[in-house]
Amino acid sequence: MFFQLSLTCEAKSKINIQKPQDLTKFVNPFIGTGSHGHTFPGAVLPFGMVALSPDTGTSGWDWSSGYHYSDNTILGFSHTHLSGTGIGDLGDILLMPVLGKIKWEPGTKEEPDEGYRSRFSHKKEFASPGYYSVFLDDSNVQVELTCTKRVGFHKYIFPKPSLNTGKPKIIIDLEHGISDRLIDSEIMQLDSQTIVGKRISSGWAKKQHVYFAMKFSKPFRLIKDKAVKTNQANTSASDKVIERQTKDSIAKAAVSFPDMNGQKVLVKVAISPVDWKGALSNLNSEIPGWDFERVKQKAAYTWNQELNKIQVYGSDSETKKIFYTALYHSLIHPTLFSDVDGRYRGLDNQVHKDVKNEHYTVFSLWDTFRAVHPLFTLIQPERVDDFIESLIDGYQKTDRLPVWPLWGNETGTMIGYHAVSVIAEAYLKGFKGFDIEKAYEAMKITAEREDLGLKEYKKFGYIPSDKVNWSVSRTLEYSYDDWCIAQIAKSLNKINDYEYFLKRSQSYKNLFDSKTGFMRGKNSNGSWVSNFDPLLSDHEKSDYIEGNAWQYSWFVPHQAEELIELMGGNEKFMDRLDSFFETEEKIVGKNKSADITGLIGQYAHGNEPSHHIAYLYSLAGKKDATNQRVAQILKSFYKNTPEGLIGNEDCGQLSAWYVLSAMGFYPVNPASGKYVKTKPIFQKVVINPTTSSPKLTEWKETNKEKVSN
């Protein structure tokens, strides 16, 4: 049923390291930019702080990343983006090259001529790992973008100046952001080629700090927006009062280039969560010169290093493009969040310094504990400890493990305390580069809190439907997380804690209804919730979050064998799985979650609660059924097109599922260190977790002799 996958790096012969290949040619960053994938096509390095990408829209569910392939106009190019989230934010520090008269507003998609927005054609747009280019039709400007970890590098090729086109300019818009509101801003000129400043905003991240330093390849003249500054709330449209600026701050400016003997302008933009001096240090450290091609080539080289950690053989080019784009998307988040000097902004909104570890943010843990972090333990061993340290640091700043940290803010999005799964998996797989006692303290204190249904969970052994929303989902997810805590307690010889959390990990049994065969809501008096409909999904008021009873009743990853017995044994369990995949009944509910996509019966591949279910067949003894279902999902829901993702990418989870499943294994219970096999789609797969990082040496020694089956 299960097997353990082990990698050793002591000798090349043991893992058959292959010669590095040019794998960036198999990456299509436009996959997922259409439909509901919510990805972006711009320049980013693996786990980089800067994600320099075009923005085509700033509001609406399908513009969570700022870009959607259905659009034909571009607002400009901003330096921070989220990959595949269901909520929009970031889009900080926007630049837009223009000609002639300055227009301070972006204009609309319907009337782009009213602002600085430009039309473009996908035929004149190109993207590859670490690079993006597009031709702006309205200004006849060719744009090229690349980046380092903390610096975005722009190249604008303007047309030859004429009386009709006017002088080249670059708009700097700090009001611009994706689904957020500007709180404070600053634009300050340091010298004839350098501008520094800040953008503080409120959105999904309630108080997000982004500081910047930008240096131009030519001297410029700074033009600040002359708009009226006001805080008036009820000004008539005829007065044309603009409320975008806070008192004594400038949100927009432009730079003009009087001397344009050549038509090319380069701009380097570094960002920092700390201050503009940190941004300036990042800029000087990472791109001291002006060689755009060299930075572009280094970005491609960096991506090739990461992509070559998995080499696949025996498939057509189209399949390789889907696979390597999935691997690419899996390595965008978490996001680097510390400057070159080690300073970072903690979840307490204070500046701290750590010269030993790099600090990270953007942990979509409800999604990524399932496949992304298990993938990291295989191909990112040099980063795993830093990821864990960042989670522990979040606990030290807020007295609980992070749930969904975003740019120095805890958003509290989704449920569970799945940081414990990530930590437990790493420790139990042999990662020892973090303080396990502090990590265990964080786990235990987080699990013993009284909020988010935990008080009721501890009192009743389940979360009552009449007390807390999403009661079944919360109970099931807490049960799994408690099993993870129990395993760490056992490894640390904390036997009383082990027994306590192991008992809590069986709380799911209190919500299993043997008559219906579903996990269903129960009231505080012990009665089942009436009018039960396993097809009902209501995101606003329900016992299930982003799902229904059909999809959630399988979430007992830590005790799958016990779940099989609860459902009547292997045969009845497999019959029920068949019904799950084959039913023609439809999801009902007026507030159904938009995330429930990619349906096969009631299986919803576009959302995470379903991701392990196809593998449950194998645990009940029907391996062929797992092979068949996984192959069906791989073929049906992943394409080499902008619409090639069936749902939100969710910071790599949808793609990591593909990467692992295509290789032939998946972690039903991530923290167990065990995998369930399926039939790989490649003839040969070589995993090369090679790196020069000193942290890998310790990891290698602790993973020498694990037995693969």
N, C-alpha and C positions, 0 to 999 in steps of 0.2 A: 504493500500500500504506500507507505512513505519511504523515502530514501534521503540520505544526507549527502549534500554536495560539498566537496572539500577541494580547495585549491592550495597548492604549495608553489612557492616561487624560489626555491633554493637552487634548482638547476633547470636550465632551459629545456633539457630533455624531458623533464617530468611534466611540463605543461605544453610542450611542443610549440614554443613561441615562433610565430611566423614573421616574415619580413613585413614591415609596415607597408600598407597600401594607401593609395589616394582614395579615401572613402568619402570625402566631402562631395564628390561628384554624384553620389547616391542620395544626397540630402536635398529635399525640396521644402524649404521653409514656408511655402504657401499652403502646404497641407494643413487643414484645420482653420484657415483664415476665412473660409466660407461656411455656410450652414451655421451650426452652433458650436464649432470647435473652440472659438475665442482665442486663437493663437495670433501671433504677430510675425511679420516676415523680416524684421530689421536685424541689425548687427548686434550680436551679443556673444560673449565668451562663456565657456562652461561656468555656471554659478556666478557670473559677473554682476557687479553692482550696476554698471551701465547696460541698458538695453535700448539702443538708439534705433528708433523705428518711425515710420510714417504714421500719422494719425489722420483718419478720414472721418471720424465722428467721436463725440465725447459723451453721449448719453444713449440709453437704450441697452437692453440685455445683450444684444449681439455686438455691442461696441465696448465690451468689458476690457479688451486689450487696446482699444483705440483705433483698430483697423478692421474693416470687413471687405471681403473681396468683391462684394456687389457694388461698391462705390466706384465713382470715376472722378472724384476730386480729392485733393489732399490739402489739409490744413497747414501742415508743417511737420517738423521732425523733432520729437521730444526724447528724453534720455532715460526714462524709467517706464517699464511696462510689466504687466502680469501676463503669464502664459496660461490661458485656458481657464481662468477662474469664472465663477458664476456671478461675481460682483465686480464692478469696475472701480478702478482707482489708479493713482499715479499719473503718467503722462506729464512729467515735470520738465520745465525749462525747454520751451519750444522755440526753435529757430525756423525762419522761412525766408528764402531768398526771393527778392522781388525786383522789379524795374519801375522807375518813374515815381509818381506821386505815392506817398505813404498812405495806406489805408490801415487804420488801427484795429478795425474789427475783421474777423475772419470771413464774414459773409456766410451764406447758406449753401447747401448742396443744390438747391433749386436756382439760386442766384449768386453763383461764385464771384461774378464781376463786382458785386457790392463790397467785397473785402479782399483780403490777401490770399484767399483760397485759390488753388489752381486746378484746372482739369489735367488729367493724365490718362494714358492708355496702358493697360496691362501688357500690351505688345512691346512697350518701351520700358518695362520694369523687369528687374532681375534681382534674385537673391541667392546667396549661398552662405554657408556657415561663416559668420563674422563679417559679412559684406552685404550691402544693399545698394541698388542704383535705380534711378527713375528719371525720366525726362518730363519737366513741367511744361505743358503745352502753352499756357497763358503767358509765361515769361520767357520761354525758350531757354530755360536753364537746365543744364545737366547736373544731377545731384548724385554724389557717391558718398557712402557712409561706411566706416569701419570703426573698430574700437579696441581698447585694451580692457582690463578688468574694471577700471574706474574712470576711464576717459573715452568720450566719443570723439571721433575724428570725421569732420565734414569736408568734402571737396565740392565747390560750386563752380561750374564753368558757365560764365555769363556770355551772352551774345555780344558781338562788337557794339559799342555804344553808338547811338545815333540820336538825332534830334527827336525822333518819334518815340524811342523807347525810354529815354531818360537814363539817369545814373543808377548803377547797381546799388542795392541796399539789402540789408538783412534785418528782418523783424525779430525782436526778442520779446516773447509774450509769456509773462509769468502768471497772468490770469488763467491761461489755458491749463486745463487739467481734465482728467477723465472722471466724471461723476463726482467732483469734489468742489469745495468752495475755498477761495483764497482768504486767508486770515491776515497775512503780513508778507511784505516783499521788499526787496532792496536791489537797486541796480547802481553800481558805483564804478567809475572809471579809475583805474590805477595808473595807467600810462597810455601812450598813443596806440597800443595794441592789445591792452588787457582790460577786461571787465570782470568784476566779482559781484556777488550778491547772494540773495537767499529767496526761497519760496517756502512759506509755512501755510499749510492748508488743512482743511477738515473734510473728510469724506468717510470712506470705510475705516481708514486710519484716522482717528479723531483729531490728532495733532501730529502732522507729519512734517518733519524738518528736512529740507533739501537745500544745501548750500552749493554754490558753483563758482568756478573760475574759468573764464573763456579767453583764449588768446587767438588773435587774428593774424594771418600772414602778412597783412598790409596795415599801415596806419589808417585810422578811420576817424570820422567825425560822429560823435554820439548825439543823437536826437531823442529827447525824452518826450513821452506822450504829454500833450498840453491839456488833456481832458480835465474837466472840473472834478475836484475831489469833494465828496460829500457822503454823509451817512443818512441823508433824507430817505425815508421809506415810501412816501406817497407823492413823488414828483410826477407831474403829467408828462406824457410822451413828447409833447410839443416843446418842453423845456430842454429836452435832450441831455439830461443830467446823467452822467455815467457813474455807477456805484461800484466799479470794479476795484477801486484803490482804497486802502485804509489811510488814515490820516498820516500825512508826512511820509508817504511811501510812493514809489513808482512801480507800477506793474508792467508797463510796456515801454519799449524803447526801440530805436533802430540805429544801425550803423551805416554810414554812407561812405563811399570810397571815391573821393574826387579824382585821384590819380589812378587810372586804370589802363596803364600801358599794355598789360596783359589782362586777360579776361578771367583768370582763375583765382579764386579766393579759398584759402584753407582756414578752417576754424577748429581749434581743439577745445573741448568742453569737459572739464573734470567736475565730478560731484562728490559730495561728502555729507554724511548725516550729522556732522559735528559743527563745522564752521567753514567760512570761505578760505581761511588760511590752510585748513586741512585739504580742501579741494585744490588749492594752488600747489601744495606739496605733492598731491596725487598726480597732478598734471606734469610737474617738473620731473617726477620720478619715472613715470610710465611712458611719456612721449616728449622727451626733451627736444627733439628735432622736428623737421617738417616733411619727412619722407613718408608720404601717404602709402605708396606701394609696399614699402617695407612693413608697415604696421598691418596692412591688409594681408600680406603673405604670412606674417607671424600669427595672425588670427586663424588663418586656414591651417597652419602647422599645428597650433594648439588644439584645434578641433580634431585634426587627424590623429593626434596622440590619444585623445579620448575615444574616438570612434574605433580605433584599432584595438582597443581593449576587448572587443568582441569581433572576431572574424568569422564570416559564414561562407560556406561553399555549396555549390550544387543547386543554384536557383537562377531564375531569369532576372534581368536587370530591373524589371518593374517591382518584383518582390523585394529585391535589395533596396530599392528606393524607399519602399514603405518601411522596411525594417530599420534602415539607418536614419531615416527621418524620425521614427519612433524613438530610437536611441538618443538622437539629438534633442528631441523635446524632453526626454527624461532627465537631461543634464542642465537645464536652464535654471531651475530652482532646486534648493534654497538659494538665496541671494546674498552675496558677500555684503557685509555691513560694517566693516571696519576700514579705517584709513591706513595708509602705508606706515604710519607711526604707531598703529595699534589702537588708536582711539575709536570709540564707537558710542552710539546712543543706546542706552539700555531701555528696558520696558518701564523703568521708572522715570523716563524722559530726562535722565541725567547723563552727562558724559563720563565715560569710564575708559580705562586703558588696559589692554592685555597684549603684551608683546610676544607671548608664547603661542597663542591660538588665534586664528582668524575667526571673526564673529560673523554669524549668519542670521538672516531673517527670511520671511516668506516661507513658513512651514504650514502647508495645507494638510495638517496631520490626519484629519478624518478621511481624507483621500489617500494620502501617500504612505501611511503605515502598511498598507496592504501589499504593494508591489514595488514602489519607488525605493523605499529604504532597504528592503531586502535586496534589490538590485545593487544599491550602493555598497552593501557589504561584500558583494562579489567583485565590483569593478572600481570602487572608490575607497579602498581601505585607508588611503592616506588622509581622507577628509572626514571619515566617520566620527572620529574622536572630537573633531572641532564642531561637527553638527551637534553631538551630544553635549559638549561643553556649552554651546549656545542655549540649548534647552535648559540645562541646569542653571545657567546664568539668569534665564528668565524667571525661574523659581526664586532665586535669591533676591531678585528685584521686586517680586510681586507676591511672594508667599504661596505660589501655586505653579505647577508646570504649565507652560504655554498651551493654549488650545489652537489658536490660529494667529500667530504673531506676524505683523505687517509693518515694516519700516518704523520700528521703535514703539509700536502700539500693539496692545492685545485686543483683537477684534472680538474674541469670544464666539466666533462663528462655528456652527455645528455643535456636535455633542461628543460625549466621552472624554477621557483623558488619555488619548492615544500616544502621547509622548512616552508613556510607560512601555508601550509595545516597542517603540523605536529603541529605547534605552535597553530594555530587557533583551531584545534580539541581538543588539551589538555586544553586550556583555557576555551573554551565553554563547556567542560565536567566537569569543576570545579577544575582543577589543578591550584593552585595559588602560588606555591612555586618558582616562578620566577618573574622578573621585567617585567610586561606586558607593561609598557610605553616604556621601552627600546626595548622590543620585537616588539612593534608596530612601533617604529622608524626604526628598522631594516627592517621590512616588507615594509614600505613606501619608504625608500631610495632605497632599492633593486628594487622595482617596477618602480621607477622613473629614473633609469639609462638610458643611451643612447646607450648601447652596446647590442649585441645579439638580434638585431631586435627590441629592445624596442623603439628606436627613430622613426622608421617607424610605429610601432604598435600604438604609440600615435598620430602620424600625420594622418595616413590613417584610423585608426579604424580596421586595419588588417595588416598583414605583407605581403608586395608585393612579389610575386614569383620572379620577375626580380631584386629584391634587396637582398634578404636573403634566404639562403638554408633552407629547411624543414619549409617553410613558413606556411603551414596549421597546421602542428603539433604544431609549436610554438604559433600560434594565439590561438588555442583551449586550450592549456595548460596554457597560460597566462590568458585567460578568466576565467578559473576555479580558479587559484590562486588569481585573483583580487576579485572574489566573497568572498573568504576566508578573504581577507583584509577588505572588506566591512563589514563583520559580526563583526570583531573585532572593527572596527571604530564605528559601531552602538552601541556595548556594552560599549564603552568608551565615548559615547555621542559626537563623532566627526562627526556631521551630514553632513557637507560639504564633508568631505572625504568619508563618507558612500555613498553619492549620486554619487560622482565622480567614485569611484571604482565599484559601482554597475553598472553604465553605461558601464564602460570598460568591465565588466564581460559578457556583451552581444555582444562582438565583434565577437564571432563565427558566428552570424547571417549574417555578411557581407561576409562570405565565403560559405554560403549555396546556392547551385544552385537548384532551385525548378524544373528545367527541367530534370536534371539527378538524383536528389535526393541525391546528395553527397556534402560533404564539399570538395571544390576544389580550386586550386590555382587561384589567381587573380593578374594581373599586376598592376603597380603603376598608369597606366592610367585608371584603372577600368575595363579593359577587362579581360574575362576569359582566362586562359592559353589554348592555342590551343592543338590539338591532345591529348585530355584528355582520359586516360585509367584508370578506377578505379582498375584494376588488377595490375598495374605497381608498382613495388617496386624497387627503386634504391637508395642504401644507400649513394652513393657519391654525386648524384645530383638529388634531388627530392623535392617535396613539403611535403613529409612525411618521418619521421625518423623511421626506423625499422618497416615499415608497408606500407599500401597503403590506397586508399580512402575508400575501403570497411571496413577496420578495424578501421580507425580513425574517420569516420563520426559519430560514436556513442558517441564520447567523449564530452559530455556536462553534466557531472555528477551533476552539481549544479542547472541545470534547465532542468531536464529530461522532465517535462511536456511540456515546451516550444518546446523542440526538437520533441516531439510527434506531436505537432500541426504543426510545420514546415514540417514534413513529411506526413501531411495529416490526422492526427487524429488516433485514436486507431487502427481501422481495417487495414488501409493502413500501419501503423507503424508495426503491428504484421506480416502482409504479407511480409513486407520488411525484418524483422528479420528472417522469415522462409527462404526467399531467401538467406540471408546471411549464414545461417547454412547449407542449402541444395544444394547450387549451386555446379556444378561439374567443373566450370571454375577454371583454375589454375593461381596462381600468376606468373607474367612474369617480366622480367628484368634481365639484365646481371650482375647486382651488388646487387642481392637480399640479404637481411640480413640473416645471418645464424641463427639468433634468431627466425625467423618465423617458428615455429614448432608446432606440436600438432594440426593439422588442422581438423576441421569439417566444410566442405565447405570453407568459407573464415575466419571463426573463427580460431584464432591461440592462443591456450592456452599456448604455450611455450613462449609467449611474453606478456608483461604487458598491452598494450593498449586494449586487448580483455577481460581483466579479469572481468569487471563489466557487460558485454553485456548480458549474459544469464539472468541476473536479471531484465533487462529492460522489459521483457515480463510482469512481475508482475505489473510494473508501468503503463502498458497499459491495465491492467485488465485480463491478462491471466496467472494466478498463476500456473496452471498445466503445462504450457509450460516451465516456469522457473524450476519447479521441475524436469521435464523430462530432460532438457538440463544439469542442474547441476549434476543430477545423472549420466548422460552419461559421463560427463567430469571426475567426481570422479572415475568412474569405469575404464575408458579408459586410463587415463594418469598418474595414480599413482599405482605403483607396489612395492612389497617387493623384489626387485632385484637391482643389481647395475645399471641397465638401467631404474630404476623405476621412474625417473623424465623425462618429455617430453622435457624439455628445461633447460636453465640455472636456477639454484636455486635463483640467484640474491639476495644474502644476506637475504634469508628467505621469499621473497615474494611468490614464487611458493608454498612453504609449508604453509605459513600463509593463503593463499587462501583456501587450503585444510582444515586446522583446522577450520576456520570460517564456510565454506560451509558444512562440515561434521556435525557441531553442529546445522546448520539450519538457518544461517543468514549471511548477507554480507553488508558492507557499500558501497553502490554505490557512495554516496557523503560522504567521511570520515569526513569532518569538520562539517557536519550537526548534528552529533551525532545520526543519525537515521540509521536503518538497514532494509533491505528487507529480508523477510522470504523465506525459502525454506524448503523442507522436510528433517529433520535430518536423518542420517543413524544409529543413536543410539536410543535405547529405553529411555535412561536417560542420561543427562549431568549435572554435578555439577561443577560450577566454583567457586574456592576458592582463591580469591586474598589476602590470609592471609600472614601477615608478621609482624615482630616486629619493623619495621621501624617507627620512629616517624613521618615521612612525611605522612604515611597512615592515621594518626589520622585526620589531616586536610582534606584529601581527603574524608574520610568517612562522615564527617560533611556536606560537600558540595554536597553529592550525596544521601542524605537521602530519599527524597520524590519524585524523578522522577517517572513518571508513565509509566509502561510497558503496552503495548497493544498486 
